Amino acid sequence: MMSFIGKTAVITGSNSGIGLGIARELARAGANVVLNSFSDRPEDHAVAAEIAAEFGVDAKYVAADMSKGADCRRLIAEAGACDILVNNAGIQFVAPLEEFPEDKWDAIIAINLTSAFHTTAAALPQMHEKGWGRVVNIASAHGLTASPYKSAYVAAKHGIVGLTKVTALETATDPITCNAVCPGYVLTPLVEAQIPDTMKEYGMDRETVIKEVMLARQPSKEFATVEQLGGTVNFLCSDAATQITGTTISVDGGWTAL
């Protein structure tokens, strides 16, 4: 079993969904974790306290707006340490290219792509000084392929894959790696909440709407889970993955094999 005891992991966009699943798996392996989102509610801090109690690690929540470069860099500073950086924060908006709102484009590029530049730039000096580091960028199947009406998201996720490669090359002679995980559709609370409305829209039962509508492009016809993504991140942070850098790992049920 891999162990990250003594390491601190900073996971952006991690008070729910994929980010929280990754944080929990890193904590399960002994890492201290720093959770993040833009809100600053008692329940955000409570999630960190629950992780600390369950896994016996240090855990805290730092509110920071990933659309703002200064906040991204402040997150790394307030974390106190950053041995493992997981750039997960992301938002989505869907519209035809000619109708895509400029403010939505700017927000998606800022949160899904530019935030990773700022956090990585802030974390790398610590990793160089310590002589060890792991950067894992949560991209998407849309970092390797495309869908209509998702221009900003696809552009940002392709950009994350490119940033991953550059980061890996710049750290290749150090014990620092940088890789991207490319999930397909993942069963998160947000996705789960969309299922009843989608069933009603298409007049289908749950199983049919999942397989024929929601997972139409995912050959396995099964959602990935947040635990599976957390396990993938843990592997990339382990000693077994020391020579894996600058690449993408798809967790997409065969989507990008089509």
N, C-alpha and C positions, 0 to 999 in steps of 0.2 A: 504494500500500500504506500502510495506517495505521501510525503509529508512536507508541508510548508511552514512548520513551526519556526517562529522567529522572523518570518517574512510578513510584509504588509502589502495587501492588495487594495488598490483603488479602482472602483468600478463605477463608471459614469452611468447615469440613468438607471439606478438600481433600487429604487424603493418599491418596485413591482416587476412582474413579468420576467423577461429573459435576464435582465440585469440582476434581479433579486435571486433568481435560480442559480446564476453563476456565482454570486456572492456566497450563497449557502454552501455550494459544493467546495469552494475554496476554503471556507471556514471549517467545513467537515474535515478537510485535509490539514487543518491546523493553522491556516493563515489568519492573521488579524485583518479585518476588513474595514474599509471606509466606504460607506454608502453615499449616494448622491442623487439629488434631483433639484428642480428649481424651487419647489415649495419648502416651507419651514414649519411644518405642523407637528403637534405632539405625536401623532401616529407615525410620522417619519422616523423620529427618534426612538419610538417604541419598537419599530422593526429592528433597528440596530441592537437595542437592548435584548430583544428576544433571541437574536443570533448569538450574542455574547453568552447568554444564559444556557442556550441549547448546546453549544459547541465548546464552551470554555475558552473562548478567545476574546481579545479586545475587539470591540466593534463600535463604530460611531458613525453618525450621519452628518454630512456637511452640505448645507444648501448652497448651490451655485448654479447660475444660469448659463447653460452651455452655449447659448447664442452670443455670449459676451466673452471675448478673449481674456479680459482681465479676470473674470470669474473663473474661467478654466484654469488659469495659472494659479489663482488663489486657492483653488481646491487642492492642488498638489502641495502647495505650501502649508495649508492647514491640516493636511493629512499627517504631517510630521515625518512620514517615511513613505516611499513608494518603490517597492521591489518589483511588484507586478502591477501593470497598468492595463485595465480592460476598458477600451473605448467602445461603449455600448449605446450611449444616448442617441436617440433618433426620433424623428417625427415623419409623418406621411401626409400627402395631399394628392388628390387625383383630379386631373382636368386635361382636356386637349391642349396641345402646345400653344396654339394661338390664343387660347383663353386662360392660360395659366397665370394667376395673379403674381405680380412682381414681388409682393411682400411674402407670399408663400414660398416662392423660389429662394429668396434671400434667407428666409428662416431655415428651410431645409438644408441648404448648402452650409449655413453657419453651424447648425446643430449636428448634422450628420457627417460633416467632413471637416470644417475648419476647427471645430472644437478638438478633434483628435490631433491636429497639428499643434495647437497650443498646449494641450496636456502632455503630449509626447516631448515637445521641446523643453517643457519645464521639468519632466521626470528624468530625462536622459542623464543630466549631470550627476544626479544622485546614483544612478545605476553605474555610471562610469567610475565614480568614486568608490562604490562598494565592490566593484568587480563582478557584478551579477545583475541581471535584469531580464524581465519578460514583458513584452508589449503584445497584447492580443487585441486586434481590431475586429469588432463584430460587423462584418459587411452584410452580405445577403446573396442569395442566388441572383439577385439583380445587380450584383457587382460583377457578374460574369455573363449575364444575358440581359434581355430587356423585355418590357411589356409596354403596350401603348398607354398613354395618359399618365405616365409616371416619370416625366422628363427630369424633374429635379431629383427625385429619389434615386433613379438609375444613374444619373450623372454623379451624384454624391457617392454612391456605393462603388461605382467604377473608380472614382477618385480615391476612395479609401484603399482599394486594392493597390493602386499605384503608389500611394503614400507608404503602404506596408512594404513594398519592394524597396523603395528608397531608404526607409529607415533600416531595413535589414542590411542593405549594402553599406550604409554608413557605420553600422555597428558590427560588421562581419568579423573583425579581428578581435573583438571583445567577447566575453561570455554573456552577451546580450542577444536575444532573438526577438524578431517581430514577425508575426503571422496574422493572417486574416481567417476568420471562420465565416462561412457563407451558408446561413440557414435558409431552408425553404420555409414553408408555413409551419409555425410553431404554436402549440396549444398553450396559450396564455389566458389569463382571466379576461383580457380584452377580446380575444378571438372567441372564447367560449360565450361571451355575452352577445356576440354577433350571430350566433347560430340560430336562435329562435326567430329572429327577424328574417334571416335568409330562408329559413324553412317556410315562413309565411309568404315571402315574396315569390318563391318558386313553386309553392304548393307541394313540397316534398317532405318525406320524413327525415329525421335527423341523419341517419346513416347515408341516405341517398344524397342529401344536400352536401354533406361533407365530402363524399367521394366524387360526385359528378360536378359540383359547382366549386366548392372551396379548394378542393385538392385536384382540380382538373389537370393541372400541370405537374403534379407530384406523383410520379409513377407508382410509388409504394402505396398510395392512397391512405397513408397514415401521417398524422402530424408528428413532427419532431417534438420532443419534450424539453422543458427548461433544464431538467436533470441531465439529459443527454448532451445539451450544449455545455453545461457546467463541467461534465466529464471530459468533453473535448478540450475545453480551456485548461483544465487541470493537467491533461496529458501534455499540452503544448508548453506548460510551465515546468514540466518535470525534467529530470536529468535524461530520460529516454529520448527527449525531443531536442537535445542540445544542438544537433546538426540539422534541425528543421528550422529554416528561417527564410523569409521572403516569399512564402508560398500561401496558397489558399487551401483550406480544408472545407469541403462541402458537406453539409448535414441537411440534405434536401430530398432524401428518398428517391434519388435518381433524376431529379429535375434537369440538371445541367448535363446529363448524359444523353439527352434527347438530341 
